[in-house]
Amino acid sequence: MHAKESSPPDGGYGWVVVVSAFMVMGLTAAVLKTFGLFFVEIQEHFDELASTISWITSVTIATFHLGAPVASSLCVKYSHRAVLVTGGLLAFSGMNTSTVSNWCYLYWCFSGLGISFSWTPAISIVSHYFSKRRALANAIASAGECAFAFTFGPLFQWLIGQYGWKGALLIIGGIQLNICVCGVLMRPLTSNCCLEAKRSSSTHKTFNWMLVRRPEFVLYAMFGILAAMSFFVPPLFLVPLSYSLGIDESWTASLLSILAMVDFAGRLLCGWYANLHVTKTIHLLTMTITLISTSLMLLPLANNYLSLAIFTGFYGFFFGTTVAVHITVLADVVGMSDFDSALGLFMLIRSTGGFLGPPLAAFIQKPLNKMRLLTDYHDFCGNDTPL
């Protein structure tokens, strides 16, 4: 017989946890999201092709996902607080090793693992602290990614200009040490709040790998793979795309700020709407996926700053609405008793999409760039010139 589940606090100290998670999202996901600003600098430093440099983000994202089951298991065995502090130290180490040419490949592992050990427990503990307001709490916590990305865009560009890309990464690593402070604030749930501690000893002591046998979880994991193949691609290639369109560098940074701003609005609005319980979260997620897919298909039509800013705005808003509810839907699909295990497995399976997405986009970009150059040459020489 399963122990009767008690309702989480749904408030109180839970809001401190939400604010801490908000900060963690900003210091991890927002840094990864705005890494495109370093793309050209690193490419010029190592004199490599765009497809080669894209593996930096690709492997970091894959490590982030692959480390999630480990992070979840450690949360179960020890505490969310301990794992989060470890994640902060790993993220700091990753940024420092990335500045040494002979050790730059360690950045992929350390930084990805640091993000994983920070992001996973932060998202997990928020869901444990809330039930009725879970969608709103998750939306607020995840909004930290956009709030920080809004300021990180111009800040990182300024740091690169002042200290170079290596100096900028060192400073960012120091900022990421604040993850450890946020981790200390992640107070474990006690029996005074709910029966979580008791349930943990009976049902959460081991990682539940058998979730892969549940068809509803497998279907949701398939969604995660396809989503990860596209989620991180637009921010990564937005900067090179704007350069190829002849857009000035100062305006390019504003595109990332626009992306973060509308993303922020999308998360909060979707979280607020989901909290009204008018529409089932799974149905709401289906609608947001349809809209973000449509936005991505229209994005290549942009040919100047204004059109690129408009399409970026649409993509960013619907991206935010999707992110706001997809973790809440996962909790609804598997139940809170298996949520920690499900989150780790979901991220692990989703890693294949994150791993293949950026290189695949860079591979597709090559023939598209050639077609654009041929089209421009044809327009320049006249319509009678054969392509």
Disulfide bonds with the S-S distance in Angstrom:
none
